[in-house]
């Protein structure tokens, strides 16, 4: 009889040997799992390092990646900031608007707001409105709060002022369409 077959038969018959074999198998499985976990952790660390390099510091400067939303080109911009947070350079833009967008977005972000107000006696129940100019991003919710309290009566013409000097910002909320009775 083949000696390997004899050993296998003995293992099956002897519960202690069987238990030992199972323990060895578990140890091997644990080693494999630990190895996989180590590899996953290594990959996570590599990703973190790559991210730090992209947005990391270089001689006190910080680099930020962003997408320009000024036009449909959606240029991928790379903005370098100095230690104080001032914009040093902008690259990746295909036009001057991209550079202006990046500088403004990082120093003083502005937004255009569109919404609706209640309208009575109109063809629809809501009238679309828009701001006459952009406002500071941090004031959006203040303006929305003001708009939510407004109700107008039809007829309304496009560009009619619905709220003048909203929140003291020097910007008007205007109708973006006409609404008849």
N, C-alpha and C positions, 0 to 999 in steps of 0.2 A: 504494500500500500504506500502511496505517495506520502512523504513526511508532512508536507503542507496540509494535506487533507486530514491527517491524523490530528494535527494541531487545531485545525478548525473544528473538528468533532469534539475534541477535549474542551475547547472554549465554550461550545454550545452546551456541553454536559455539566461543566463546572461553573456554578453560579458566581464564584469569586472572580474567576478569569473573565467571565461575561461582564461582570460589573466593572472590572479594570478596563476592559476594551471600551465600554461605554464612556467611562471617565476620560480616556484618551481622546475619544471622538469629540466629547464636549470641549476639552482643552483646545483641540485643533479648531473647532468652530469659533470659540472665543478669540483665539489668535487672529483668525480671518476677520472677524467683526471688528476687533481693535484696529487691525490694519486698515480696513475700509474707513473707519471713523477718523483715523489719523489722516488718511488721504483727503477726506471731505474737509477736515479742519484746515489742512494745507491749502486746499483750493479756496476756501473762504478767506484765509489770510492773504493769499495772492490777490484776490479780488479787492480786499480792503486796501492793500498796498497800492494797487493800480489806481483805485479811486483817490487815495491820498496824493498820488503823484499828479493826477489830473487836476484836483482841486487843492493841492498841497501848497506849501510855501517854498519860495525860492529867494533866498537873500532878503527875507522880510516881505516879499511880494506874495500875493495870493492869486491863483488862477481860477477863474470860474467859467464853466461851459454853459451856454444857454442857446435857445433857439429864438431867432428873430421872428416876431409875429406881425411885422409891418406890412409885408406883402406875401403873396403865395409862394415865393422862393423859399421861405423858411430857412434862411441861412443858419448854419451852425457857428455861433460866435464864440470866440475865446477872449475873455476879458481879464486883463491883469490889473490888480489893485495893489497900491502901495500899503505900507504898514498902517497908515491912518485910514485906509478904506477909499482913498481917492483913485479914480480910474487913471491908470498909466497908459494903457493901450487897448485897442479893440482890433481883432483880426477875424477873418472868415466872412466878413460882410462883402456883398457884391455892389452895394451902393451906399451913399452917405447916410441914407435913412437908417440903415442897420446900425451904424456907429452911434447915431443920435439916440436910437432906441435903447441900446445897451447902456449908454451913459445915463440917460434919464431913468431907466428901469432900476439901476443900482443906486442912484443918488436920490431921486424923487419920483417914485412910480405914480403915473397918472392913468386914469381910466375914463372911458366914455360909458355912460349908463343909459340903458333903454329899459322901459318898464311899461306898465299900463296904469290908468286911473279909472275909477268908477265914472260912468256917464249915464245921466238920466235922459229919458226921451230920445235916445239915439237908436240907430239901426242895430247896434250891438250893445252889450252891457259894459264893455271895457274900451277905453280909448288908448291907443299906443302913444307913448311919449318918449322923448329923447332929450338929453341935455344939450344946451347950445354950445358947450365946450367941455373939454376933459376936466376932471376934478382929481384931487389927491386920492389915491387908492384907500387910504385910511378913513376917508369921509364917506365912502359908499353907503355904509349902513345908516349913517345919519340922514343922508338924502333919501334913502329908501323909506325910512321911518316917516319923513315928511310927506313923501308921495303917497304912502298908504292911507293918510288921513284926508286926502283930497277927493272931492266929488265935483263933477262939472255937469252942466246941462247943455244938451244939443240945441242949436247947431254950433259946431266948432269948425274952424277952418285950419288947414295945414299951416304950421308955424305960429299959430296963436300961442301966446304966453299963458301957460297954465299955472306956474309958480314963478314969480319974479324973485331973483336974488336968493335962491334956495340956500338955506342954512348960512346965509351971509357970505357965500363963496363968490358972489359976483357972476353967477351962472344962472341961466333961466331954464326951467323945464318947459319944453314946447311940444305942441301936438305934432305928431309925425304923420298924421293923415287927417283929412276932413271927415266930419260925421254929421249927417243931416238928421232931421227928425224922422 
